[in-house]
Amino acid sequence: MNRRHFLSGVATGVTAIVLLQILPDAAEAAYPFTLTDAQWRKRLSPWGYKVLRQQATEHPFTSSLNDEHRAGLFACAGCGQKLFSSKTKFDSGTGWPSFWAALPRAVGTSRDLGLGEVRTEVHCARCGGHLGHVFDDGPRPTGKRYCMNGVALSFLPA
């Protein structure tokens, strides 16, 4: 490999990383429920804003929804979209509310390259709010573990 090929490869890699950081913001306008940044800040708690709009992660074992065991639905704290049924909730031991399935068409996923690894981010299909991540180490029947930030959810009892 010569110097020209090396520098070309580096430039391509940097361009790809920059585009991956820009594209999610451009796609945000495609969601059916949109607000301005000021409106999101007014609507959400400070931690809710950091998680839902800035892809932060709340500290484990801090959400009261981790211990919520009543029948009902879990909705997006940003827009109210119903996301998960209590029937699919399980105790993953991770400190975050976890589910083995989402409601149909309730969530979307995208590739998350943060933390130096490739993960699958889960976001609300209605407003694009960051909910958490999904992993392939969950229980049957799906084998999925939707590991959600409790501050990104609200609970609607049945």
N, CA, C and O of each residue as an XYZ file, in Angstrom:
632
protein
N       0.851     -1.178      0.000
C       0.000      0.000      0.000
C       0.891      1.232      0.000
O       1.809      1.346      0.812
N       0.613      2.155     -0.918
C       1.412      3.371     -0.944
C       0.733      4.473     -0.144
O      -0.391      4.315      0.333
N       1.418      5.561     -0.009
C       0.938      6.677      0.802
C      -0.378      7.247      0.261
O      -1.256      7.613      1.042
N      -0.522      7.325     -1.050
C      -1.734      7.881     -1.656
C      -2.959      7.027     -1.304
O      -4.012      7.561     -0.954
N      -2.816      5.700     -1.398
C      -3.927      4.808     -1.055
C      -4.281      4.911      0.428
O      -5.453      4.897      0.806
N      -3.251      5.014      1.251
C      -3.485      5.135      2.692
C      -4.265      6.410      3.017
O      -5.258      6.365      3.744
N      -3.811      7.553      2.473
C      -4.476      8.819      2.740
C      -5.889      8.845      2.159
O      -6.790      9.440      2.750
N      -6.082      8.221      1.034
C      -7.419      8.134      0.438
C      -8.354      7.324      1.342
O      -9.514      7.688      1.532
N      -7.845      6.243      1.888
C      -8.636      5.416      2.796
C      -8.998      6.158      4.062
O     -10.129      6.054      4.537
N      -8.060      6.905      4.617
C      -8.320      7.699      5.816
C      -9.380      8.759      5.526
O     -10.299      8.948      6.323
N      -9.259      9.449      4.399
C     -10.235     10.478      4.030
C     -11.624      9.877      3.853
O     -12.614     10.473      4.277
N     -11.706      8.716      3.238
C     -13.000      8.042      3.061
C     -13.604      7.683      4.406
O     -14.803      7.865      4.620
N     -12.785      7.175      5.313
C     -13.266      6.805      6.642
C     -13.768      8.006      7.419
O     -14.822      7.936      8.051
N     -13.040      9.094      7.382
C     -13.452     10.309      8.084
C     -14.759     10.841      7.496
O     -15.651     11.254      8.238
N     -14.874     10.831      6.178
C     -16.102     11.279      5.523
C     -17.285     10.424      5.955
O     -18.363     10.953      6.229
N     -17.099      9.119      6.018
C     -18.184      8.211      6.431
C     -18.615      8.500      7.860
O     -19.812      8.521      8.146
N     -17.677      8.721      8.750
C     -18.002      9.013     10.147
C     -18.775     10.321     10.249
O     -19.757     10.404     10.988
N     -18.346     11.337      9.521
C     -19.048     12.624      9.543
C     -20.466     12.467      9.009
O     -21.403     13.011      9.593
N     -20.641     11.742      7.922
C     -21.976     11.539      7.355
C     -22.880     10.769      8.311
O     -24.066     11.079      8.422
N     -22.339      9.777      8.998
C     -23.147      9.017      9.946
C     -23.605      9.884     11.111
O     -24.659      9.634     11.697
N     -22.822     10.897     11.447
C     -23.216     11.809     12.523
C     -24.255     12.816     12.045
O     -25.088     13.255     12.837
N     -24.225     13.191     10.772
C     -25.138     14.190     10.225
C     -26.471     13.579      9.831
O     -27.512     14.186     10.080
N     -26.475     12.404      9.229
C     -27.687     11.807      8.688
C     -28.811     11.611      9.693
O     -29.961     11.862      9.333
N     -28.563     11.176     10.944
C     -29.680     11.043     11.867
C     -30.434     12.356     12.080
O     -31.657     12.346     12.219
N     -29.716     13.493     12.109
C     -30.372     14.781     12.286
C     -31.246     15.118     11.084
O     -32.334     15.670     11.247
N     -30.789     14.798      9.900
C     -31.570     15.065      8.702
C     -32.819     14.200      8.670
O     -33.875     14.649      8.223
N     -32.709     12.958      9.141
C     -33.849     12.037      9.130
C     -34.889     12.415     10.171
O     -36.052     12.032     10.046
N     -34.491     13.164     11.200
C     -35.402     13.515     12.283
C     -36.635     14.254     11.769
O     -37.719     14.099     12.332
N     -36.492     15.046     10.725
C     -37.616     15.811     10.187
C     -38.684     14.904      9.576
O     -39.814     15.344      9.361
N     -38.346     13.654      9.297
C     -39.286     12.735      8.660
C     -40.284     12.135      9.652
O     -41.226     11.467      9.226
N     -40.112     12.346     10.934
C     -41.015     11.766     11.917
C     -42.338     12.524     11.949
O     -42.351     13.743     11.780
N     -43.449     11.823     12.163
C     -44.756     12.491     12.150
C     -44.968     13.484     13.286
O     -45.769     14.409     13.147
N     -44.265     13.313     14.413
C     -44.407     14.222     15.553
C     -43.092     14.967     15.715
O     -42.078     14.360     16.060
N     -43.092     16.267     15.474
C     -41.873     17.060     15.594
C     -42.133     18.303     16.428
O     -43.229     18.862     16.423
N     -41.115     18.712     17.130
C     -41.147     19.946     17.914
C     -39.815     20.654     17.712
O     -38.839     20.039     17.283
N     -39.774     21.927     18.016
C     -38.505     22.650     17.999
C     -37.695     22.222     19.219
O     -38.226     21.618     20.151
N     -36.426     22.539     19.200
C     -35.585     22.206     20.351
C     -36.113     22.883     21.617
O     -36.131     22.271     22.685
N     -36.540     24.132     21.504
C     -37.083     24.843     22.675
C     -38.344     24.158     23.198
O     -38.545     24.062     24.409
N     -39.184     23.687     22.296
C     -40.401     22.986     22.719
C     -40.073     21.663     23.399
O     -40.715     21.308     24.388
N     -39.084     20.923     22.890
C     -38.671     19.673     23.539
C     -38.145     19.960     24.940
O     -38.485     19.252     25.888
N     -37.323     20.988     25.073
C     -36.760     21.328     26.388
C     -37.852     21.692     27.391
O     -37.751     21.362     28.573
N     -38.886     22.366     26.919
C     -39.990     22.747     27.795
C     -40.838     21.531     28.165
O     -41.319     21.434     29.294
N     -41.021     20.625     27.245
C     -41.896     19.457     27.417
C     -41.285     18.380     28.309
O     -42.000     17.704     29.050
N     -39.965     18.220     28.238
C     -39.278     17.111     28.921
C     -38.520     17.578     30.155
O     -38.139     18.744     30.267
N     -38.310     16.650     31.076
C     -37.428     16.922     32.214
C     -36.003     17.064     31.684
O     -35.730     16.649     30.558
N     -35.093     17.634     32.460
C     -33.700     17.741     31.978
C     -33.114     16.385     31.573
O     -32.475     16.286     30.526
N     -33.319     15.334     32.386
C     -32.800     14.011     32.027
C     -33.551     13.429     30.842
O     -32.958     12.774     29.986
N     -34.870     13.670     30.792
C     -35.656     13.202     29.657
C     -35.152     13.799     28.355
O     -35.075     13.110     27.338
N     -34.810     15.082     28.388
C     -34.264     15.748     27.199
C     -32.918     15.136     26.809
O     -32.676     14.844     25.637
N     -32.051     14.946     27.797
C     -30.726     14.381     27.503
C     -30.830     12.997     26.865
O     -30.089     12.679     25.935
N     -31.745     12.184     27.365
C     -31.896     10.824     26.835
C     -32.620     10.836     25.495
O     -32.091     10.346     24.497
N     -33.825     11.393     25.468
C     -34.653     11.323     24.261
C     -34.094     12.129     23.094
O     -34.191     11.686     21.949
N     -33.518     13.288     23.348
C     -33.086     14.157     22.254
C     -31.576     14.156     22.033
O     -31.121     14.529     20.952
N     -30.777     13.742     23.041
C     -29.322     13.775     22.901
C     -28.670     12.403     23.066
O     -27.447     12.309     23.165
N     -29.465     11.351     23.096
C     -29.002      9.969     23.155
C     -28.154      9.645     24.386
O     -27.253      8.810     24.308
N     -28.426     10.288     25.509
C     -27.734      9.958     26.753
C     -28.310      8.655     27.321
O     -29.302      8.133     26.813
N     -27.686      8.147     28.363
C     -28.168      6.954     29.053
C     -28.289      7.268     30.531
O     -27.347      7.765     31.150
N     -29.463      6.975     31.100
C     -29.645      7.208     32.527
C     -28.848      6.168     33.319
O     -28.472      5.124     32.786
N     -28.601      6.460     34.566
C     -27.869      5.534     35.422
C     -28.726      4.297     35.696
O     -29.941      4.415     35.856
N     -28.110      3.114     35.753
C     -28.893      1.902     36.012
C     -29.516      1.931     37.407
O     -28.995      2.566     38.325
N     -30.632      1.234     37.542
C     -31.357      1.070     38.800
C     -31.893      2.388     39.365
O     -32.157      2.476     40.564
N     -32.059      3.420     38.517
C     -32.591      4.696     38.998
C     -34.041      4.921     38.589
O     -34.686      5.825     39.120
N     -34.568      4.137     37.674
C     -35.928      4.334     37.192
C     -36.926      3.506     37.984
O     -36.721      2.312     38.204
N     -38.009      4.147     38.410
C     -39.068      3.409     39.096
C     -39.745      2.418     38.153
O     -40.348      1.447     38.610
N     -39.653      2.649     36.850
C     -40.265      1.729     35.885
C     -39.541      0.389     35.814
O     -40.087     -0.583     35.291
N     -38.326      0.331     36.331
C     -37.605     -0.939     36.371
C     -38.364     -1.943     37.232
O     -38.344     -3.144     36.961
N     -39.034     -1.444     38.273
C     -39.787     -2.307     39.187
C     -41.290     -2.245     38.956
O     -42.058     -2.678     39.816
N     -41.728     -1.719     37.817
C     -43.152     -1.645     37.496
C     -43.624     -2.996     36.977
O     -43.127     -3.483     35.962
N     -44.592     -3.608     37.682
C     -45.045     -4.947     37.314
C     -46.550     -5.027     37.055
O     -47.078     -6.120     36.849
N     -47.250     -3.887     37.062
C     -48.680     -3.905     36.793
C     -48.947     -4.111     35.300
O     -48.078     -3.879     34.459
N     -50.162     -4.548     34.994
C     -50.571     -4.688     33.603
C     -50.759     -3.302     32.996
O     -51.292     -2.399     33.641
N     -50.321     -3.143     31.761
C     -50.484     -1.866     31.084
C     -49.550     -1.736     29.902
O     -49.016     -2.720     29.391
N     -49.368     -0.501     29.484
C     -48.513     -0.201     28.340
C     -47.462      0.821     28.727
O     -47.691      1.681     29.578
N     -46.304      0.713     28.088
C     -45.229      1.676     28.259
C     -45.196      2.523     26.993
O     -45.149      1.995     25.882
N     -45.222      3.852     27.174
C     -45.292      4.778     26.052
C     -44.064      5.680     26.032
O     -43.326      5.765     27.013
N     -43.855      6.352     24.904
C     -42.770      7.315     24.773
C     -43.075      8.517     25.659
O     -44.163      9.087     25.576
N     -42.138      8.902     26.496
C     -42.320     10.061     27.374
C     -42.308     11.363     26.585
O     -42.712     12.405     27.102
N     -41.850     11.314     25.342
C     -41.806     12.521     24.525
C     -43.094     12.816     23.795
O     -43.549     13.960     23.766
N     -43.693     11.784     23.200
C     -44.868     12.031     22.354
C     -46.082     11.179     22.694
O     -47.153     11.393     22.125
N     -45.948     10.224     23.600
C     -47.078      9.395     23.998
C     -47.317      8.154     23.163
O     -48.258      7.406     23.429
N     -46.481      7.917     22.152
C     -46.621      6.713     21.313
C     -46.523      5.470     22.194
O     -45.587      5.349     22.984
N     -47.475      4.543     22.070
C     -47.430      3.291     22.821
C     -46.342      2.413     22.211
O     -46.309      2.194     21.000
N     -45.441      1.907     23.084
C     -44.244      1.214     22.612
C     -44.172     -0.258     22.994
O     -43.872     -1.105     22.152
N     -44.447     -0.569     24.269
C     -44.270     -1.916     24.794
C     -45.441     -2.308     25.677
O     -46.003     -1.469     26.380
N     -45.804     -3.568     25.642
C     -46.813     -4.112     26.546
C     -46.117     -4.662     27.788
O     -45.004     -5.182     27.711
N     -46.784     -4.541     28.923
C     -46.234     -5.110     30.152
C     -46.091     -6.626     30.037
O     -45.316     -7.233     30.776
N     -46.829     -7.238     29.120
C     -46.741     -8.692     28.917
C     -45.377     -9.122     28.398
O     -45.004    -10.287     28.535
N     -44.623     -8.193     27.800
C     -43.304     -8.537     27.260
C     -42.158     -8.041     28.146
O     -40.988     -8.184     27.790
N     -42.494     -7.459     29.296
C     -41.452     -6.946     30.210
C     -40.859     -8.097     31.012
O     -41.568     -9.025     31.403
N     -39.560     -8.029     31.252
C     -38.893     -9.033     32.078
C     -37.757     -8.386     32.842
O     -37.288     -7.308     32.476
N     -37.316     -9.040     33.902
C     -36.209     -8.535     34.708
C     -34.905     -9.051     34.121
O     -34.563    -10.224     34.269
N     -34.183     -8.160     33.455
C     -32.921     -8.546     32.815
C     -31.742     -8.478     33.773
O     -30.659     -8.977     33.469
N     -31.952     -7.854     34.942
C     -30.860     -7.705     35.901
C     -29.889     -6.594     35.534
O     -28.869     -6.422     36.202
N     -30.189     -5.834     34.479
C     -29.276     -4.789     34.011
C     -29.498     -3.450     34.697
O     -28.609     -2.599     34.686
N     -30.684     -3.245     35.300
C     -30.981     -1.979     35.939
C     -31.817     -1.054     35.072
O     -32.103      0.074     35.474
N     -32.211     -1.509     33.893
C     -33.075     -0.739     33.004
C     -34.297     -1.572     32.662
O     -34.202     -2.796     32.573
N     -35.457     -0.926     32.466
C     -36.634     -1.683     32.041
C     -36.324     -2.418     30.738
O     -35.796     -1.830     29.794
N     -36.656     -3.711     30.696
C     -36.327     -4.533     29.529
C     -37.567     -5.274     29.030
O     -38.433     -5.674     29.808
N     -37.623     -5.441     27.732
C     -38.758     -6.071     27.065
C     -38.231     -7.024     25.998
O     -37.158     -6.798     25.438
N     -38.983     -8.092     25.715
C     -38.542     -9.018     24.668
C     -39.206     -8.742     23.327
O     -38.893     -9.406     22.340
N     -40.124     -7.764     23.273
C     -40.733     -7.370     21.999
C     -41.349     -5.985     22.133
O     -41.818     -5.600     23.204
N     -41.340     -5.248     21.036
C     -42.020     -3.957     20.965
C     -43.377     -4.154     20.299
O     -43.610     -5.160     19.630
N     -44.260     -3.196     20.486
C     -45.539     -3.226     19.790
C     -45.289     -3.028     18.286
O     -44.301     -2.398     17.908
N     -46.159     -3.550     17.439
C     -45.957     -3.421     15.995
C     -45.826     -1.965     15.546
O     -46.638     -1.118     15.919
N     -44.806     -1.685     14.750
C     -44.534     -0.375     14.145
C     -44.351      0.749     15.173
O     -44.478      1.924     14.828
N     -44.058      0.405     16.416
C     -43.922      1.412     17.473
C     -42.520      2.000     17.562
O     -42.351      3.162     17.932
N     -41.518      1.198     17.223
C     -40.136      1.650     17.336
C     -39.402      1.450     16.020
O     -39.815      0.670     15.162
N     -38.317      2.170     15.893
C     -37.395      1.990     14.783
C     -36.026      1.712     15.350
O     -35.793      1.886     16.546
N     -35.127      1.284     14.506
C     -33.762      1.021     14.947
C     -32.780      1.668     13.981
O     -33.095      1.913     12.816
N     -31.603      1.933     14.482
C     -30.514      2.452     13.664
C     -29.196      1.992     14.273
O     -29.135      1.576     15.430
N     -28.166      2.076     13.482
C     -26.838      1.663     13.935
C     -26.245      2.752     14.808
O     -26.277      3.931     14.457
N     -25.704      2.348     15.952
C     -25.069      3.261     16.898
C     -23.600      2.875     16.992
O     -23.265      1.769     17.415
N     -22.722      3.802     16.592
C     -21.287      3.530     16.610
C     -20.593      4.132     17.826
O     -19.364      4.158     17.883
N     -21.357      4.611     18.789
C     -20.771      5.190     19.990
C     -20.106      4.132     20.854
O     -20.348      2.937     20.682
N     -19.282      4.568     21.769
C     -18.570      3.696     22.707
C     -17.615      2.734     22.016
O     -17.196      1.743     22.614
N     -17.264      3.015     20.758
C     -16.283      2.190     20.052
C     -16.775      0.823     19.642
O     -15.972     -0.053     19.322
N     -18.096      0.619     19.646
C     -18.651     -0.658     19.223
C     -19.926     -0.414     18.434
O     -20.528      0.655     18.534
N     -20.335     -1.392     17.659
C     -21.570     -1.272     16.897
C     -22.708     -1.841     17.728
O     -22.688     -3.010     18.114
N     -23.716     -0.990     18.002
C     -24.905     -1.430     18.725
C     -26.128     -1.021     17.913
O     -26.020     -0.249     16.960
N     -27.280     -1.537     18.291
C     -28.520     -1.180     17.614
C     -29.329     -0.275     18.520
O     -29.841     -0.704     19.554
N     -29.439      0.994     18.117
C     -30.219      1.973     18.871
C     -31.698      1.757     18.580
O     -32.079      1.395     17.466
N     -32.522      1.983     19.591
C     -33.978      1.913     19.444
C     -34.515      3.320     19.643
O     -34.163      3.996     20.610
N     -35.375      3.762     18.719
C     -35.984      5.076     18.828
C     -37.487      4.984     18.579
O     -37.969      4.045     17.946
N     -38.206      5.958     19.080
C     -39.656      6.033     18.889
C     -39.947      6.272     17.416
O     -39.366      7.168     16.803
N     -40.836      5.481     16.849
C     -41.172      5.620     15.434
C     -41.978      6.890     15.163
O     -42.066      7.326     14.015
N     -42.558      7.478     16.180
C     -43.392      8.670     15.990
C     -42.592      9.966     16.094
O     -42.782     10.871     15.282
N     -41.697     10.071     17.083
C     -40.968     11.331     17.281
C     -39.454     11.194     17.117
O     -38.745     12.199     17.116
N     -38.954      9.977     16.980
C     -37.516      9.772     16.814
C     -36.731      9.816     18.103
O     -35.502      9.744     18.072
N     -37.406      9.934     19.248
C     -36.710      9.999     20.529
C     -35.918      8.734     20.822
O     -36.393      7.622     20.591
N     -34.711      8.915     21.331
C     -33.839      7.799     21.699
C     -34.411      7.099     22.930
O     -34.670      7.736     23.951
N     -34.605      5.786     22.826
C     -35.175      5.011     23.929
C     -34.129      4.148     24.625
O     -34.182      3.979     25.843
N     -33.201      3.612     23.887
C     -32.198      2.700     24.426
C     -31.601      1.882     23.300
O     -31.402      2.376     22.191
N     -31.315      0.609     23.603
C     -30.701     -0.283     22.616
C     -31.355     -1.662     22.685
O     -31.955     -2.026     23.696
N     -31.232     -2.411     21.611
C     -31.745     -3.783     21.584
C     -30.569     -4.722     21.370
O     -29.670     -4.454     20.573
N     -30.598     -5.834     22.106
C     -29.527     -6.827     22.061
C     -30.116     -8.205     21.777
O     -31.313     -8.426     21.961
N     -29.289     -9.106     21.338
C     -29.729    -10.466     20.991
C     -29.501    -11.465     22.120
O     -29.198    -12.629     21.860
N     -29.643    -11.027     23.372
C     -29.418    -11.929     24.509
C     -30.644    -11.998     25.426
O     -30.517    -12.228     26.629
N     -31.820    -11.798     24.849
C     -33.048    -11.808     25.633
C     -33.688    -13.180     25.692
O     -33.174    -14.141     25.120
N     -34.812    -13.267     26.385
C     -35.495    -14.552     26.558
C     -36.323    -14.944     25.327
O     -36.486    -14.163     24.390
N     -36.825    -16.145     25.359
C     -37.730    -16.614     24.331
C     -39.044    -15.854     24.455
O     -39.349    -15.419     25.566
N     -39.814    -15.666     23.457
C     -39.694    -16.323     22.167
C     -38.848    -15.563     21.145
O     -38.519    -16.128     20.102
N     -38.480    -14.291     21.406
C     -37.767    -13.515     20.392
C     -36.259    -13.556     20.526
O     -35.541    -13.381     19.542
N     -35.771    -13.788     21.747
C     -34.328    -13.723     21.979
C     -33.812    -12.291     22.030
O     -32.601    -12.075     22.078
N     -34.708    -11.312     22.021
C     -34.323     -9.892     22.043
C     -34.409     -9.336     23.455
O     -35.225     -9.773     24.267
N     -33.555     -8.367     23.727
C     -33.626     -7.606     24.975
C     -33.630     -6.129     24.621
O     -32.588     -5.537     24.342
N     -34.820     -5.547     24.636
C     -34.957     -4.111     24.435
C     -34.649     -3.463     25.779
O     -35.487     -3.461     26.681
N     -33.463     -2.922     25.906
C     -32.981     -2.327     27.154
C     -33.252     -0.821     27.074
O     -32.521     -0.085     26.411
N     -34.311     -0.371     27.758
C     -34.811      0.986     27.588
C     -34.477      1.881     28.783
O     -34.410      1.421     29.922
N     -34.274      3.145     28.503
C     -34.119      4.137     29.556
C     -35.497      4.422     30.140
O     -36.412      4.797     29.406
N     -35.656      4.252     31.437
C     -36.943      4.495     32.063
C     -37.421      5.923     31.918
O     -38.625      6.160     31.815
N     -36.496      6.893     31.907
C     -36.879      8.293     31.772
C     -37.445      8.585     30.385
O     -38.092      9.614     30.191
N     -37.217      7.708     29.428
C     -37.747      7.879     28.069
C     -39.150      7.296     27.942
O     -39.791      7.425     26.899
N     -39.624      6.651     29.016
C     -40.922      5.972     28.982
C     -41.892      6.565     30.002
O     -41.486      7.170     30.994
N     -43.162      6.376     29.735
C     -44.205      6.621     30.735
C     -45.043      5.344     30.802
O     -45.105      4.578     29.840
N     -45.683      5.129     31.944
C     -46.474      3.911     32.117
C     -47.951      4.243     32.132
O     -48.384      5.164     32.824
N     -48.729      3.480     31.355
C     -50.173      3.644     31.290
C     -50.812      2.377     31.852
O     -50.866      1.364     31.155
N     -51.300      2.409     33.099
C     -51.895      1.195     33.665
C     -53.141      0.762     32.890
O     -53.864      1.584     32.328
N     -53.370     -0.567     32.878
C     -54.537     -1.118     32.163
C     -55.809     -0.828     32.907
O     -56.888     -1.213     32.457
